[in-house]
């Protein structure tokens, strides 16, 4: 049985009522995007949109790192919305994170966002299990990847960036979709469980195409080494969050 909560250094994520639990790759993604976002226009307030916030994990990881960010976290599932709202309210940054109970596809906001983040559903078009909530969360029954690109296109500030965590087996397909939707990929990090494993996730930074040639910064990271210890790269990203680092 999964733990009903996950304790970080500065906040707690309760997860007993949501289908999407805290995972190591989601934590890695949150720490990575927080570091990337911190370098953006640090002297002005940043408007951030978290699409499909689940437990509120990514919104809170970003809020901890970026003191000048106002974050809107949107969640369509009833139970996940309530859980995220409680997690955010109990955190030190409740005044800077607003939870929205809505479908991202119908979002009509006057705000244009400097940063958009999402850990979207992974398994579109694949076999589905019997758990309806997990089917929506994992299989994209509600929000297809082209829909997500539309939400980003409609809500991203000119010059803003978006960050996504995605399954590596969809790497070529998603790169083509982004190109077709006139987005540039400015950064990619390929993720392995260990150096003995193949890539299983990739973290992506992108922006709207401007007509100027963009070089993609390509990196890779392994979560653990051959001795099952966290790698230095992982520790460097997560040491501000994980209790035992």
Rosetta blueprint (number, residue, H / E / L):
1 X L
2 X L
3 X L
4 X L
5 X E
6 X E
7 X E
8 X L
9 X L
10 X L
11 X L
12 X E
13 X E
14 X E
15 X L
16 X L
17 X L
18 X L
19 X L
20 X L
21 X L
22 X L
23 X L
24 X H
25 X H
26 X H
27 X H
28 X H
29 X H
30 X H
31 X H
32 X H
33 X H
34 X H
35 X H
36 X H
37 X H
38 X H
39 X L
40 X L
41 X L
42 X L
43 X L
44 X L
45 X L
46 X E
47 X E
48 X E
49 X E
50 X E
51 X E
52 X L
53 X L
54 X L
55 X L
56 X L
57 X H
58 X H
59 X H
60 X H
61 X H
62 X H
63 X H
64 X H
65 X H
66 X L
67 X L
68 X L
69 X E
70 X E
71 X E
72 X E
73 X E
74 X E
75 X E
76 X L
77 X L
78 X H
79 X H
80 X H
81 X H
82 X H
83 X H
84 X H
85 X H
86 X H
87 X H
88 X H
89 X H
90 X L
91 X L
92 X L
93 X L
94 X L
95 X L
96 X L
97 X E
98 X E
99 X E
100 X E
101 X E
102 X L
103 X L
104 X H
105 X H
106 X H
107 X L
108 X L
109 X L
110 X L
111 X L
112 X L
113 X E
114 X E
115 X E
116 X E
117 X E
118 X E
119 X L
120 X L
121 X L
122 X L
123 X L
124 X L
125 X L
126 X L
127 X L
128 X L
129 X L
130 X L
131 X L
132 X H
133 X H
134 X H
135 X H
136 X H
137 X H
138 X H
139 X H
140 X L
141 X L
142 X L
143 X L
144 X L
145 X H
146 X H
147 X H
148 X H
149 X H
150 X H
151 X H
152 X H
153 X H
154 X H
155 X H
156 X E
157 X E
158 X E
159 X E
160 X E
161 X E
162 X E
163 X E
164 X E
165 X E
166 X E
167 X E
168 X H
169 X H
170 X H
171 X H
172 X H
173 X H
174 X H
175 X H
176 X H
177 X H
178 X H
179 X H
180 X H
181 X L
182 X L
183 X E
184 X E
185 X E
186 X E
187 X E
188 X E
189 X E
190 X E
191 X E
192 X E
193 X E
194 X E
195 X L
196 X L
197 X L
198 X L
199 X E
200 X E
201 X E
202 X E
203 X E
204 X E
205 X E
206 X E
207 X E
208 X E
209 X L
210 X L
211 X L
212 X L
213 X L
214 X L
215 X L
216 X L
217 X E
218 X E
219 X E
220 X E
221 X E
222 X E
223 X E
224 X E
225 X L
226 X L
227 X L
228 X L
229 X L
230 X E
231 X L
232 X H
233 X H
234 X H
235 X H
236 X H
237 X H
238 X H
239 X L
240 X L
241 X L
242 X L
243 X L
244 X L
245 X L
